[in-house]
Amino acid sequence: MLLTDPPHITLRTAPVMPYDGAIAAARTCYSPRVVSSNEVTERQRESIGRLTFDGGHHTVYQHAHFEFGLENVSRQFVWSFLHSYPFYNSEQSSQRYVKLREPRAFVPPLSGEALNIYEAAILRAWDYYAKLSSLLKDDATTILKELRYIQPKSSPERLKVIDKDAGKRAIETARYVLPIAAFTSMVHTVSGIVLHRLQRMVNSGDAPYEARQVVGEMVRLVKEWDPAFFERIGEEPWLSEDLAETSFPRPRDRGETFIAEFDTRLGKRCSRLLDVSPEAEGVLAEAVRSVFGLTLAEMSDDEALNRVMDPAKNRYRLDIMNVTYNSPLMRALHHVTYVFEKRLSHTADSQDQRHRMVPASRPLMAFTDTRDPDYITPRLISSNTDAYSLYKEAMEHAWEAKNRLLDLGVPLEFALYLLPNAKALRFIESGSLLALMHKWTMRTCFNAQEEIYLASMDELAQVRVAHPRIARHIGPPCVIRNGLVSPRCTEGSHFCGVPVWNDFPAAVRRL
């Protein structure tokens, strides 16, 4: 039985007087002291509020932060709208580690045959998920036993740990068949001005119907907490027809031509280096010298690069707090930028986009939809004949159901919810070396999500060719920390079982 409910939104924490706090912050700019919220007058609420907001002085509305609890929201909505920009903080329930036993998903306003097709497709996807989870667990167990050197005399406790870990690996891979309509839950925090922007752009993205429901409830709760925060300032949402994206004509063949051209450029890679400055190493060296006021005669390029990149010379590289943006030295890495074009599944990109300092031009799925299945296949599935056959069947059924809804006249926005997590997405991504180095450190770890790991290894291999003096000091934590600090691995009991530091980047990841 398919379980569905309206979005359930709670306001967990909020400032006592968010609107008066913003006015007090604005007054502080013209005061020799910090102005208290209790000092704000009615006249100032009326004059300063509208004046600052309409004048674009929005930082005063950034001091107020609202922490929400979000339940019964879809993965599609989160990917398309809630996590598609950088100014938020989320802690989200993970499909990698939490088994989804009951079919719980977003159901759009459909009726009759269309509703029957939609609900049947969701339930069928959950059946495939359960079957794949069972099929893949034995393969994961076999690999883990080899990696953890399990012997016939190994203790029952150790075998129990392997069994539990194998179960997680199985559901992590099986989740690729789940629909992007699947519900998730999270703690989500935004500033006051960001909440205003969410309301303004609520009709953008691929899930405007659901966005209006969720953001509308978030705004309602804040109005209930402090009516002035939206009643005195703000703008109405952009209408769908006025948005720059939705007013653009859709291609006649949807996404087929775009996909064919993109995949030809990409070839066998997950991610391809599209653009970078050929003088990046020299630029970085010059930036390092400028921090210390040194000349080329006083510090060579090699010495400057080693000073900032080599963890033996720069202890910031070993710090788990990631203080790179606070360090004058590390900020030199801002001046080197890489641009990649890449292909990831919907579920992998939902994790990839959490690296908010590495922005991407992600596709509007409504513009890149295809009639034929277009998906990513995890390696654990492709190496198991029975699992691969079942997986391929699940993909065909998902696209068939989506196409039937379109043929019935269902809006594409609603039909897209039936597509699986495996749906392939193609986009352009770029970032400074400062942001990318953190991402590559975290995502070249063998415990990282498989697709993001493979893409990161692709990217590093190409940077290694373009800029060897930069790339030689980049790798997973165990490689960076090797011989410098203990423990090498920062994953604790989740150690992958492979001494990657002995043979990076050639070490083979089996899971």
Steps between C-alpha positions, in 0.01 A plus 500: 500500500634842401518743791485872432422813700524875452833658592545531875698811589597615850682814612757360742683818600480870412620833643269660755448816288639438149355813339596737782843336506548594135396860564736519799784367285428767239504772768833369633664600170440864595560470873820499709362197688299184438128584497269257682182356348309635801585856394326479162202733465188463289613788280835324435324172421299678235771718346824304535351162408367594158789738429768235560312224322409699189850649488656153481665525844403143582781400734299627797244225429771237496558510876172322571522125437206261495548130569230279349415134525387370160320168455306350210697690237626330184859443393413672172386817677811507720734453201313735266428785740612476861865403438550667162669812642771544767341694788352240736591224742338154494531172685305253288392139551732285288382233257856362510468383859127500584298212354167615355259226598166667429418665166468866599499757225359825367178461299401791274135604445403222258184294463359202313732300275790742545492460879482120468803496268693732731435304819566164334835627371605614848407167656676305224818704553496410870467131409808528277683675784427214741602234248823676405590558864477126559685407180791737560563423865681171430733671251575779747561245777749306287697813412500630857623168637795516262574863584477442877699174486225288649616146583298184586591558866395865505282594797119515470515868600725580205277306262198690635672831421572379145138391455370839613744688277411281201133580554578872484704456182210308345233762574741777397509346151142373485370853564575585137163347402299708748299788350607859555149544643617312812454694823790627704528698824749757621593783730530805276629844604488822297546868573212744480602649167545153349146409607376813323690391188355149516152649505589728206628205290253236614375436144846427360661158460345166411267468802309831534176339628679336792721805556191718545368259761822474700624860480148628552485314831848620601393860436171449684682377812734800497206738455336334798821546702560862396239643260715805424775297333285443189217751536726807508754392237527255212394436143239271349622182322598523135221350290595193297447677170732784605797283594792515258538120500138394450440755224773339291364277218554128556686300234280301266681171569535574872843390624618243245715732288655673800584166664657354186725803453598517867581128527712513186720765662511316831600165350569235766563752775266593784647851500705682236724801556347771285703808583791610719768766490823358355691735733321378815815382679675830438193699606473300823871547575470875444196515729694323776789745464259793519370379838850525648626794296775294337663527159574219256868520600402443864252216435498287185182362346580148625556621854179706495294209370645263758440752776127507430435147364739264682339379828850450645558875465144627548326355806167649394479212253471259796243696700158332519332837562566609139623849587608567142267796446632660820867466407670784308735242348232254392288772343766519229332187356198713405681623190519162326170381352404178322192438285367148439213347308367188667227240514355369826182329607227700674587336832875562466449860396274553802815441704736676261299824515557515877851622413352845478825681423529297177196632307351337193267581212266210561233407246134579521366146464197633316735610219708180487234230533525195271253232396769232522661397832806709583672388819819414689578142603708443818791258465369263770188449289673468163727226639202283605308350207174447689514843664577672170207329326263606779645853501455542126141383531439755777637781281280403207191487720575842653528672161201312367283628786630856461426493124149363555424792730623745237286330236199549730573873514651506850732803544866408457573644846292222658605219265869561575449389861481140379855505364750303710795621702711353219386770253810643331563873534755695295637836605792742515672543837778735606683604811813656638786272601420593860149352477591211272793387713269451798254312280769278347642424845162382625381331181812301405455306824386143429194560721374782279193448280618295201412735214640809671815301581541396135437855378749640751764249392432596136546867587817447700654292220449786254625764744804280558582530130429873479657604831713222652655723767153576637339158466780295659394621842128419461335176608282345771568575869701182554740597220535862617554397863731205430820529703399840642220443747319207660265342424540503122135418440243744640211255457564311825309170509383569142851449361461355149755223564734607219840667571435758229796711615739233370387526138291809429362563238547144371330332800189311385164574657274194487199644679 
